[in-house]
């Protein structure tokens, strides 16, 4: 039965320690297309045999799935079913993977969405550190920490929320952050003295705000106003409020918010000469192609290559008047 094979698929994945979010997404993808497969073969979902799920049936099911889902959702469902059939082939339940016959949407190229304006990150940090955000219980030390973790460490929202006090390790001047990223990938990010001081100031403010709290090494690093680990919605609201308070909401790409801080971090790395491997390691990307997109978006390497053309020296001699002005145009 198809349903039994899917149960076996999830049982086999338990050793991979997928996050609950990942498992739930896989289950949705399998269930959504399974319902359409069942309609295509004219059976209830729990009666569909695995050998009935051939290329023809899957093309019909995925075609109907695509009619009501975004391109990204179809691509993710295709990937989930491809992994499912790879498992079935490895387990010798089926003789081949039919997903090669099913059309898959081409992923849209990554378009980095950094904050607009060359000096925006610095202006944002100064404004928030100066108490620009007017909240009922202002906490500029916490707000500054969140922005700094995005702008100089490139953390995702989920990674920020997963940080523990013990995630900051090492001696002063040599400290680093241990980050638990997507797909359970871990990475170590070096941090410099300015961020160390932001963290120290924030921790001191925690002791003042919650004098009776007993924080341990495994306590969340980034706290909400109630002293518990900050929630996803509260973190997103905090960042949006900081943009508004600093008068910079119009410099944030639509839909980016906290991720705009991460994209700013990556874009500046590329502009300052970091290669794709360095960007991949620091941001925790699974693919080198993702990191390469930041370099291509900045175009700094292409500009440097074009600028090395020897003919520019001759052209400079023709256009340089010595006083910074352009030479007169012949005939005028």
N, C-alpha and C positions, 0 to 999 in steps of 0.2 A: 504494500500500500504506500501511496505517496506520503501520507501523513506520518506513517511509521518511519519512513526513511528520513523525513525531516526531524523527527524526534531523535533519531540516531545521530544526525548531523550535529544537533545542539549538544548531545551527550559527548560527542567526540571533541567539541570545542571547549569543553569545561576546563581542560588542562591548559588552554591558552589564556585563561583568566581575563576574558573580555569584560569590559565595563558593562554595568547594567544598561546603560544607554545604548551601547553597541548591540547587545543582545536583543533589546527591544526593537531596534531598527531592523535587524535581520528578520525578526519574527513578523514584523509588519510587511516587509517586502515579500516574504514567502507567502504569508496569508493572503495578501491582496491579489497576487497573481494566481495563487491556487484557486481562489473563488472563481476567477475567470476561466481557468483551465477546466474546472468542474462543469461550468456552463457549456464550454465548448464540446465536452465529451458527453454531456447530458446525464451527469451523475451528481450525487451529493459529494461534498468534498472528502468525507471520510471513506468513500467507496472507490475513489479514483486509484487505479493501479499505476504503479510507477512506469511500467512499460507502455502505458497509454499516453504518456507525456512526451510526444515526439516533436520534431521541428515544426510540423504543420500546426499542431495544437498550440505550441508556444508562440508561434508567430501571430496567431489569432488572439491569444490572451494578451501578449505584450502590445499588440496594436490597439486593443481596446483600453489597456492600462494607460497607454500614451495619450489617449484622447482626453483623459481627465487628470493627468498629472504633468508637472513641469519637467523640462528636459533633465534637470539634475536628479529628480526623483526616479525617472525612468533609468538613467544611467546607474544610479545606486542599486535599484532593483535588479538590473541586468547583472551587476557585479555579484550580488548576493546569490542569485540563481546559478551563476557560473561557478561560484565556490561550492554551492550545494552539489552540483553535478560532478565537479572534480572529486569531491568526497565520495560520491556514489561510484565513480569509476575506480577510484583507489580501493574502495571496499568491495569491488567486483559485484556490485548490485546491478549496474548497467554496463554495456560494452563500449559506450562512447558518450561524449558530451555534446548535446545538440545545440548548445548556446552559440556555437560558431555560425549557425544559420540564422540567428536572430539579430536584426539590426540594432545597433547601439548608438545612441546620440554621441556626437563628438563633443568632448568637453570644451567649454569656452575658455580661451586663454586667460590666465590670471591677470587681472588688472589691479595693480597695487593702489590702495586708497589712503595715502598718507595725508596728514594735515596740510592744508594749503597755506602757503606763506613761509618764506625762508626762516623767519625768526619766531614763528608761531610756538614751537615747543618751549623756547626759553621764556616768551611772554606768558604762556600758560602757567608754567611752573612758578614764576615770580608772582603772578596774580593770586594763585592759590596759596602759596606760602605766606602771602601778605594778608590773608583772611578775606579774600574777595567773595568767597561763598558765604552767604548769610543764612545759616541754618538755625533751627531752634536750639540745637546744642552743637555749636561749631567745633569742628575737630580738624583743623588745618594740617596737623601732623599726619593724620591718617589719610586725608585727601592727597597730600603731597606724596606719601608713600605709594599709593595706588597709581598715580600718574607716572611716578619715577619707575615703577616696576614695568610699566608698559613702554616708556620711552627709552630707557637705558638697559632693560633686560629683555624686552620683547615678549613678555608673557601674555598668554591667552587668559581669558576670564576664568576658565576652569582651572588653569594652572595656578593662577593667583589665589583662588579659593582653596586649593589643595595644599598650599604652603603651610608648613608647621614652623614653630619657633626653631626647631632643630634643623630646618632646611638651610639656615644661615650657618656656615661652618668656616673654620680656618682662623688664622691669626689676623690681627688688624693689618691692613695693607695687602693681605693675601686672601681675603675672604671670597667666598663663592656661594652661589645658590644652587641647591640640588632641587631640580624641578621634575615633577611627575607629569609627563605630557600625554598626548593622545596615543591611543593603542598601547598604553602602559610603557611607553618609551621614556626613559629617564635621561636627563642631561645635566651637566654642570656648567653654570654660567659664571665666569669671573666678574666680580664687582669691585669698583674702585672706592676710594675713601669718601667721596661725596655721597654716594649711596649708603655707605656704612653709617655715616652721620645721620642721614635721614631715618634709617632704621632705628638707630639708637635713640634719637629724639622721639620717634613714634613709640617705642617700647616704654620710655620714661613717661609719656603721656598716658599710656595704658594703666600704669601703676597709680597715676593720679586720679584717673576717671573711675577706676574700679579698685578702690583700696582694699576691699575685703576679698577680691578674687584671688585664686591660687592658680597661677599659670604654670604649666609643665612643659617639658620639651615637645610633647606631642600636641600641645594646644595650637589651635589655628593662629597663624601669624596675622592675617588681616581680619579684623573684627568689625562687626556691625555695631550699631549704637547701643545694643543690649548687652554687649560683652561676649556674645557668641560669635562663631564664624560668620562672616558676612554672607548673605544670600545672593543668589544670582541676580534677582531683580533689583535688590538694594545696590549691588555693585554697578549695574548698568545705570541706575538712576543717579548714583554718585558722580559718575563720569560725565553724564549729560549735564548735571547741575554745575559741575566745574566749568564746562564749556560755556554755559550760559552766563555764569557769574563773571567769567573773564571776558565776556563780550565776543566770543569766538565761535558761536554756534554756526555761523555762516562759513567757517573755514573747515568744517568737518564734512567729508563726503557722505552722501545719503546712505544710511544704513550701516555706517562703519562704527561710530562711537568708540568703545574701548579698543576695537580692532584697528582703528585708525592710528592709535599709539604704537601698536605692534608694527603696522606697515611703515610708519615713520621711522622706527628703529631700523627696520630692514633696508629701507630706501637710503637712509643715511650711511649705513654700512657699505652699500653698493657704491654710493657717490664718493666715499672716502677710500675706495680701492679694495674692499674685501672681495675675495673670490667666492664662487658659488658654493664650494665645499665649506668654507668658514661660515657663510650665511646659513647653510643647511644645518650645521652642527649647533649654532647659537640659537636658531629658531626652532629646532626640533622637527624639521621637515622630514617626511618619509622619502621624498623624491628630490633628486638633484635638479630636475627640470623646474620644480616649483621655485627653488632658490634662484635659478638662472633667470627667471622672469623678472626679478628685481633688478638684475644687472642690465637686462635688455630694456627695461622701462626707463632707467636713468640715462642710458646711452653714453655714459662717461667714457667707457673703453673705446666705443666707436669714434667719439669726438677726439680722443687722444690719438687714435690711429690716423684719423684724417688730418689732424693738426701737424703730424710729423712729416707730411708731404713737403719735400724740399722746395717745391715751386712757391710755397707760401713766403719763403724768404725773398724771392725775387718780387713777388707781388707786394710785399711790405715795403720794399724800396721804391716801388712806383707810387704808392699811396701815402707814404710818410712825408710830411712837409716840415717836420721838425718842431712845429708848434702845436701838434695835436689836431690841426684842422685838415680837412680833405683838400686835395689839390684841385685847382680850377679845372673845369671840364672844357676840353678843346672846342673851339667854335663859339664859346660864350664870352 
